[in-house]
Amino acid sequence: MLGLVALGSITGLCQDKSQANSQAKKPYAEPYRPQVHFSPRENWTNDPNGLVYFDGEYHLFFQYNPFGDKWGHMSWGHAVSSDLLHWKELPVALPEHDGEMIFTGSVVADEHNTSGLCKDGKPCMVAIYTSHHPGNGRRQRENQSIASSQNRGRTWQLYAGNPVLDLDMADFRDPNVSWNDQIHRWVMAVALPNEHMVAFYTSANLKQWVKVSTFGPEGATGGQWECPDLLELPAQGGKKIWALKGGIYPGALQGGSGEQYFLGNFDGREFHLLPGTPVRWTDYGKDSYCAISFNHLPPSEKPTLLGWMSNWQYADKLPTQPWRGQMTLPRRVVAVKDGDSFVLSEDPVTAPLHDEPVRMIRKQLAAKPASAELLSSESPMEMQLTFAPGDADKFGVRLYSDDLHWTEIGFDTARPVVYTDRLHAGISPGENFLVRTDARTVATRPWNLKIVIDRSSVEVFAQDGTIAMTNLVLPPTSNVKAVAFREGGTKAVAVSGRTWRLKSIWGSEQEK
């Protein structure tokens, strides 16, 4: 059996660590509870909303159902952090009201009171969001509204003149708003889901909006477009490049929901694709959706994305209690050269969680035996591995949680792809969960992997982060036995790298 090569028994490594059977005594210690990814204390969450840095705090707002672990009653949950990792959950920021759900949107720092909503001459936070009116037997409508906060997002005042943008459409949502220095205006990118388009609007005051252009249809158009995000990126060679990314459901590359991105130029009014630049995917796994970037970051920080770690094909079936839904790690994003064009490179924020000491890895895999144990540990943890593949057809690492369950991450040089195989990882909430995800590799890039393993997820960043691949897993234990493997060829495969245990982000929250 391929999965049992050089394994040995690891059943007794960590007694009483069974996730499926353990009885958690503290919050944030339940079976499958992520230890380095944000999840709400209880209830349902999906898209991140209103990511912003304001007055020394990173703010994470998120789609939230205050009343249960299924989608519904959509409101904005709220959490704050000083480092993008250790989050303190606060009371609901923008609750559903009068039958109006609060869908996805943005928060901006109105430093110069352009909106006229800030008081006492101080900067304030302004939320721009979609008001979703289900209809209750009548036609559904979506329009854009705003609210302001004078106390760092702890309480909010709805604008009396809402909605600020209304096309009398059933599907018109997810405004992404930021300040544009080129035109000295606020710019909104908002989805026209059924038209497979992003519409651009500008405003001087966040209240009156003027349409200036549209983009699309382009790329994948097999489902509704959602959650656009427009961000300016540093690029190799000292250049600046604009990325326009957005979600699609259904019709994503790996099935269900996913995200594509376009690289181009933006003059404050129109987005133009870079010539010869292909459409690519922000993440090649099943479980990263509606990622958006943080507004108003300090100048020293690179653009940073954070997304919802799930897929609409099975999000409501995940066996987690008392919460359902989690976020990806925050990812610093730059554009790097790709022949005559560019590609995004994503790097997860993990360094503050590294638990010393670092463990170094250096192995040689001969044709026989074709595997070697790298470590035995527990999640959460991070691995950074580099391979010199020789003439091997396939090589990578298997992450065993017990004798019968593993996740395989590897390179297949014949196809050529990097892949994550979770077919044997643990339980499955549905047939769409039992898959192997992959992405084409580039032979001139390094054969390296950065892997972040949590209690119910594996995030992979391959070939210097130019391929991100996020997948949920539901293993029976929190054990991790990492075994390097190779298949085919006769020359030795060299494996080198380093690993860390990661400290849980929940220490103080577990005591509440």
HUJOSUL-V707385 format. One record per pair of residues at least 24 apart in sequence whose C-alpha atoms are under 10 Angstrom apart, sorted by the first residue. I is the first residue (numbers start at 1). J is the second residue. Records with the same first field share a line. If there is no record, write none. Layout:
I->J, J
This chain:
2->485
3->398, 399, 400, 403, 404, 405, 406, 407, 408, 424, 483, 485
4->400, 403, 404, 405, 406, 483
5->369, 370, 371, 372, 483, 485
6->369, 370, 371, 372, 373, 483, 484, 485
7->371, 372, 373, 400, 402, 403, 481, 482, 483
8->373, 402, 403
9->402, 403, 404
10->376, 400, 401, 402, 403, 479, 480, 481
11->401, 402, 403, 404, 477, 479
12->402, 479
13->376, 377, 378, 401, 402, 479, 480, 481
14->377, 378, 477, 478, 479, 480
15->477, 479
16->477, 478
17->378, 476, 477, 478, 479
18->401, 402, 475, 476, 477, 478, 479
19->455, 456, 474, 475, 476, 477, 478, 479
20->319, 427, 474, 475, 476, 477
21->476, 477
22->477
25->510
26->509, 510, 511, 512
27->322, 506, 509, 510, 511, 512
28->322, 323, 504, 505, 506, 507, 509, 510, 511
29->504, 506, 510
30->320, 321, 322, 323, 455
31->319, 320, 321, 455, 456, 474, 475, 476, 477, 478
32->318, 319, 320, 321, 454, 455, 456, 457, 473, 474, 475, 476, 477, 478
33->320, 321, 322, 323, 324, 325, 326, 454, 455, 456, 457
34->325, 326, 327, 379, 380, 453, 454, 455, 456, 457, 504, 505, 506
35->379, 380, 381, 453, 454, 455, 456, 502, 503, 504, 505, 506, 507
36->85, 86, 327, 328, 329, 350, 353, 379, 380, 381, 452, 453, 454, 455, 502, 503, 504, 505, 506
37->84, 85, 86, 87, 309, 326, 327, 328, 329, 330, 380, 454, 455, 456, 457, 504, 505, 506
38->79, 84, 85, 86, 87, 88, 89, 308, 309, 325, 326, 327, 328, 329, 330, 505, 506
39->79, 87, 89, 308, 309, 323, 324, 325, 326, 327, 328
40->64, 77, 78, 79, 87, 88, 89, 90, 322, 323, 324, 325, 326, 327
41->89, 321, 322, 323, 324, 509, 510
42->66, 67, 68, 69, 320, 321, 322, 323, 324, 325
43->67, 68, 69, 70, 71, 320, 321, 322, 323, 324, 325
44->68, 69, 70, 71, 72, 74, 315, 316, 321, 322, 323, 324, 325, 326
45->69, 70, 71, 72, 74, 75, 76, 77, 308, 315, 323, 324, 325, 326, 327
46->71, 74, 104, 289, 290, 307, 308, 309, 310, 311, 312, 315, 324, 325, 326, 327
47->76, 103, 104, 105, 227, 288, 289, 290, 291, 292, 306, 307, 308, 309, 310, 325, 326, 327
48->76, 77, 78, 104, 105, 106, 227, 289, 290, 291, 292, 293, 305, 306, 307, 308, 326, 327, 328
49->76, 77, 78, 103, 104, 105, 106, 107, 127, 128, 129, 174, 175, 176, 227, 290, 291, 292, 293, 294, 306, 307
50->76, 78, 104, 105, 106, 107, 108, 126, 127, 128, 129, 175, 176, 177, 292, 293, 294, 295
51->78, 80, 105, 106, 107, 108, 292, 293, 294, 295, 296, 297, 304, 305, 306
52->80, 106, 107, 108, 109, 125, 293, 294, 295, 296, 297
53->80, 81, 82, 84, 107, 108, 109, 294, 295, 296, 297, 298
54->107, 108, 109, 110, 111, 123, 124, 125, 152, 153, 295, 296, 297, 298
55->109, 123, 124, 152
56->80, 81, 82, 83, 152, 297, 298
57->81, 82, 83, 84, 152
58->82, 83, 84, 85, 87, 294, 295, 296, 297
59->84, 87, 88, 107, 152, 153, 294, 295
60->84, 87, 88, 89, 107, 294, 306
61->89, 90, 92, 93, 94, 104, 105, 106, 107, 153
62->92, 93, 94, 103, 104, 105, 307, 308, 327
63->94, 101, 102, 103, 104, 105, 308
64->92, 94, 95, 96, 102, 103, 325
65->92, 95, 96
66->91, 92, 95, 96
68->322, 323, 324
69->316, 320, 321, 322, 323, 324, 325
70->315, 316, 317, 323, 324, 325
71->315, 316, 324
72->96, 101
73->97, 99, 100, 101, 102, 103
74->100, 101, 102, 103, 104, 132
75->100, 101, 102, 103, 104
76->101, 102, 103, 104, 105, 129
78->153, 154
79->153, 154
80->152, 153
83->349, 352
84->304, 306, 329, 330, 331, 349, 350, 352
85->329, 330, 349, 350, 352, 353, 504, 505, 506
86->352, 353, 504, 505, 506, 507, 508, 509
87->505, 506, 509
88->505, 506, 508, 509
89->509
90->153, 154
91->154, 155
92->154, 155
93->149, 153, 154, 155, 156
94->127, 129, 147, 153, 154, 155, 156, 157, 158
95->156
96->131, 132
98->133
99->131, 132, 133, 134, 135, 136
100->130, 131, 132, 133, 134, 135, 141, 142
101->130, 131, 132, 133, 134, 142
102->129, 130, 131, 132, 133, 144, 145
103->128, 129, 130, 131, 132, 133, 142, 143, 144, 173, 174, 175
104->128, 129, 130, 131, 132, 173, 174, 175, 176, 226, 227, 290
105->129, 130, 131, 144, 145, 146, 173, 174, 175, 176, 177, 190, 227, 228, 292
106->130, 146, 174, 175, 176, 177, 178, 188, 229, 292, 293, 294, 295
107->146, 147, 148, 153, 175, 176, 177, 178, 294, 295, 296
108->148, 176, 177, 178, 179, 186, 206, 294, 295, 296
109->152, 178, 179, 295, 296
110->148, 179, 205, 206, 296
113->205
114->185, 186, 203, 204, 205, 206, 207
115->148, 203, 204, 205, 206, 207, 208
116->205, 206, 207
117->147, 148, 149, 150, 157, 159, 205, 206
118->148, 149, 150
119->149, 150
120->150
122->150
123->149, 150, 151, 152
124->148, 149, 150, 151, 152, 153
125->149, 150, 151, 152, 153, 156
126->150, 153, 156, 157, 158, 159, 206
127->153, 156, 157, 158, 175, 177, 206
128->164, 174, 175, 176, 177, 188, 206, 207
129->163, 173, 174, 175, 176, 177
130->163, 165, 172, 173, 174, 175, 190
131->162, 163, 166, 172, 173, 174
132->170, 171, 172, 173
133->170
134->170
135->170
139->169, 170
140->168, 169, 170, 171
141->166, 167, 168, 169, 170, 171, 172, 173
142->166, 167, 168, 169, 170, 171, 172, 173, 174
143->167, 168, 169, 170, 171, 172, 173, 174, 175
144->172, 173, 174, 175, 190, 207
145->175, 206, 207
146->206, 207
159->207
161->207
162->207
163->207
164->206, 207, 208, 209
165->201, 206, 207, 208, 209, 210
170->194
171->195, 224, 225, 226
172->198, 199, 225, 226
173->198, 225, 226, 227, 228
174->225, 226, 227, 228, 229, 290
175->199, 200, 201, 226, 227, 228, 229
176->200, 227, 228, 229, 230, 231, 292, 293, 295
177->201, 202, 203, 206, 228, 229, 230, 295
178->202, 229, 230, 231, 294, 295, 296
179->203, 204, 268, 295, 296
180->266, 267, 268, 269
181->267, 268
182->266, 267, 268, 269
183->267, 268, 269
184->268
185->268, 269
186->268
187->211, 212, 230, 268, 269
188->212, 228, 229, 230, 268, 269
189->213, 214, 215, 227, 228, 229, 230, 244
190->214, 225, 226, 227, 228, 229, 230, 246
191->215, 224, 225, 226, 227, 228, 229, 246, 247
192->216, 224, 225, 226, 228
193->221, 223, 224, 225, 226, 227, 247, 248, 249
194->221, 222, 223, 224, 225, 226
195->221, 223, 224, 225
196->220, 221, 222, 223, 224, 225, 226, 248
197->221, 224, 225, 226, 228, 246
198->225, 226, 227, 228, 229, 244, 245, 246, 271
199->228, 270
200->268, 269, 270, 271
201->268, 269, 270
202->268, 269
211->269
212->268, 269, 270
213->269, 270, 271
214->269, 270, 271
215->244, 270, 271, 272, 273
216->271
218->262, 279
219->260, 261, 262, 278, 279, 280
220->247, 248, 249, 250, 251, 252, 253, 259, 260, 279, 280, 281
221->248, 249, 250, 251, 252
222->248, 249, 250, 251, 252
223->247, 248, 249, 250, 251, 252, 256, 257
224->248, 249, 250, 251, 257
225->249, 250, 251, 259, 260
226->258, 259, 289, 290
227->259, 289, 290, 291, 292
228->259, 260, 261, 290, 291, 292
229->261, 290, 291, 292, 293, 305
230->261, 262, 266, 271, 292, 293
231->263, 266, 292, 293, 294, 295, 303, 304, 305, 333
232->263, 264, 265, 266, 302, 303, 333, 334, 335
233->263, 302, 303, 304, 333, 334, 335, 336, 344
234->302, 303, 333, 334, 335, 336
235->333, 334, 335, 336, 337, 342, 343, 344, 345
236->334, 335, 336, 337, 342
237->336, 337
239->335
240->264, 265, 334, 335
241->265, 266, 274, 334, 335, 342
242->266, 267, 271, 272, 273, 274, 335
243->271, 273, 334, 335, 343, 344
244->271, 272, 273
245->279, 280, 281, 282, 290, 291, 292
246->281, 282, 289, 290, 291, 292
247->281, 282, 288, 289, 290, 291
248->289, 290
249->289, 311, 312, 313
250->311, 312, 313
252->281, 284, 286
253->280, 281, 283, 284, 285, 286, 437, 438, 439
254->283, 284, 285, 286, 287, 432, 435, 436, 437, 438, 439
255->285, 286, 311, 312, 313, 432, 433, 435, 437
256->286, 287, 311, 312, 313, 314, 432
257->286, 287, 288, 289, 290, 310, 311, 312, 313
258->282, 283, 284, 285, 286, 287, 288, 289, 290, 291, 310, 311, 312
259->283, 284, 288, 289, 290, 291
260->284, 289
261->343, 344
262->343, 344
263->335, 341, 342, 343, 344
264->342
274->341, 342
275->340, 341
276->340, 341, 342
277->338, 339, 340, 341, 342, 343
278->341, 342, 343
279->343
280->343, 344, 467
281->343, 344, 439, 467, 468, 469
282->343, 344, 345, 346, 466, 467, 468, 469
283->346, 439, 459, 460, 461, 466, 467, 468, 469, 470, 471
284->418, 419, 420, 437, 438, 439, 440, 460, 467, 468, 469, 470, 471
285->309, 310, 311, 419, 420, 435, 436, 437, 438, 439, 458, 459, 460, 467, 468, 469, 470, 471, 472
286->310, 311, 312, 313, 432, 433, 435, 436, 437, 438, 469, 470, 471, 472
287->311, 312, 315, 327, 328, 433, 457, 458, 459, 469, 470, 471, 472
288->327, 328, 459, 468, 469, 470, 471, 472
289->327, 328, 470
291->327, 328, 330, 331
292->330
293->330, 331, 332, 333
294->330
301->332
302->331, 332, 333, 334
303->330, 331, 332, 333, 334, 346
304->329, 330, 331, 332, 333, 334, 346, 347, 348, 349
305->329, 330, 331, 332, 333, 346, 347, 348
306->330, 331, 332, 348
307->331
309->457, 459, 470, 471, 472
310->457, 470, 471, 472
311->432, 433, 471, 472
313->429, 430, 431, 432, 433
314->428, 429, 430, 431, 432, 433
315->429
316->429
317->428, 429, 430
318->427, 428, 429, 430, 472, 474
319->427, 428, 429, 474
320->456, 474
326->456, 457
328->457, 459, 470, 471
329->452, 459, 470
331->465
333->465, 466
334->465, 466
335->466
336->464, 465, 466
338->442, 444, 445, 466
342->466
343->465, 466, 467
344->465, 466, 467, 468
345->461, 462, 463, 464, 465, 466, 467, 468
346->461, 462, 464, 465, 466, 467, 468
347->450, 461, 464, 465, 466, 468
348->450, 451, 452, 459, 460, 461, 465, 468
350->381, 382, 452, 502, 503
351->382, 500, 502
352->502, 503, 505
353->380, 381, 382, 500, 501, 502, 503, 504, 505
354->381, 382, 499, 500, 501, 502, 503, 504
355->381, 499, 500, 501, 502, 503, 504
356->499, 500, 501, 502, 503
357->499, 500, 501
358->498, 499, 500, 501
359->383, 497, 498, 499, 500, 501
360->384, 385, 496, 497, 498, 499, 500
361->385, 386, 495, 496, 497, 498, 499
362->386, 494, 495, 496, 497, 498
363->387, 484, 492, 493, 494, 495, 496, 497
364->388, 484, 492, 493, 494, 495, 496
365->389, 395, 484, 485, 486, 487, 491, 492, 493, 494, 495
366->485, 486, 487, 489, 490, 491, 492, 493, 494
367->392, 485, 486, 487, 488, 489, 490, 491, 492, 493
368->486, 487, 490, 492
369->485, 486
370->395, 484, 485, 486, 487, 488, 492, 493
371->395, 396, 397, 398, 483, 484, 485, 486, 487, 493
372->397, 482, 483, 484, 485, 486, 495
373->397, 398, 481, 482, 483, 484, 485
374->398, 481, 482, 483, 484, 495, 496, 497, 498, 499
375->399, 480, 481, 482, 483, 484, 499
376->400, 401, 479, 480, 481, 482, 483
377->401, 478, 479, 480, 481, 482, 500, 501
378->453, 454, 455, 477, 478, 479, 480, 481, 501, 502
379->452, 453, 454, 455, 456, 457, 477, 478, 479, 480, 481, 500, 501, 502, 503, 504
380->452, 453, 454, 455, 456, 457, 458, 478, 479, 480, 500, 501, 502, 503, 504
381->451, 452, 453, 454, 455, 458, 480, 499, 500, 501, 502, 503, 504
382->450, 451, 452, 453, 454, 458, 459, 460, 498, 499, 500, 501, 502
383->449, 450, 451, 452, 453, 460, 482, 497, 498, 499, 500, 501
384->448, 449, 450, 451, 452, 460, 461, 462, 496, 497, 498, 499, 500
385->447, 448, 449, 450, 451, 462, 484, 495, 496, 497, 498, 499
386->446, 447, 448, 449, 450, 462, 463, 494, 495, 496, 497, 498
387->411, 446, 447, 448, 449, 493, 494, 495, 496, 497
388->446, 447, 448, 492, 493, 494, 495, 496
389->413, 447, 486, 489, 491, 492, 493, 494, 495
390->489, 490, 491, 492, 493, 494
391->486, 487, 488, 489, 490, 491, 492, 493
392->486, 487, 488, 489, 490, 491, 492, 493
393->486, 487, 488, 489, 490
394->418, 485, 486, 487, 488, 489
395->447, 484, 485, 486, 487, 488, 493, 495
396->420, 447, 448, 449, 483, 484, 485, 486, 487, 493, 495
397->449, 481, 482, 483, 484, 485, 486, 495
398->480, 481, 482, 483, 484, 485
399->425, 453, 458, 479, 480, 481, 482, 483, 484
400->424, 425, 475, 477, 478, 479, 480, 481, 482, 483
401->425, 426, 474, 475, 476, 477, 478, 479, 480, 481, 482
402->426, 475, 476, 477, 478, 479, 480, 481
403->481
404->476
405->474, 475, 476, 477
406->473, 475, 480, 481, 482
407->436, 458, 473, 475, 480, 482
408->436, 482, 483, 484, 485
409->436, 437, 438, 449, 451, 458, 460, 484, 485
410->438, 447, 448, 449, 462, 484, 485, 486
411->438, 439, 440, 441, 447, 448, 449, 462, 486
412->438, 440, 441, 486, 487
413->440, 441, 442, 443
415->439, 440, 441
416->440, 441, 442, 443
417->441, 442, 443
418->442, 447, 449, 460, 461, 462, 463, 467, 469
419->460, 462, 469
420->458, 459, 460, 469, 470, 471
421->471
422->458, 471, 472, 473, 474, 475
423->473
424->473, 474, 475
425->456, 472, 473, 474, 475, 476
426->456, 473, 474, 475, 476, 477
427->473, 474, 475, 476
428->472, 473, 474, 475
429->474
433->471, 472, 473
434->473
435->471
436->471
437->469, 470, 471
438->467, 469
439->467, 468, 469
440->467
441->466, 467
442->466
448->495, 496, 497
449->497
450->497, 498, 499
451->499
452->499, 500, 501, 502
453->478, 480, 501, 502
454->478, 480, 502, 504
455->479, 480
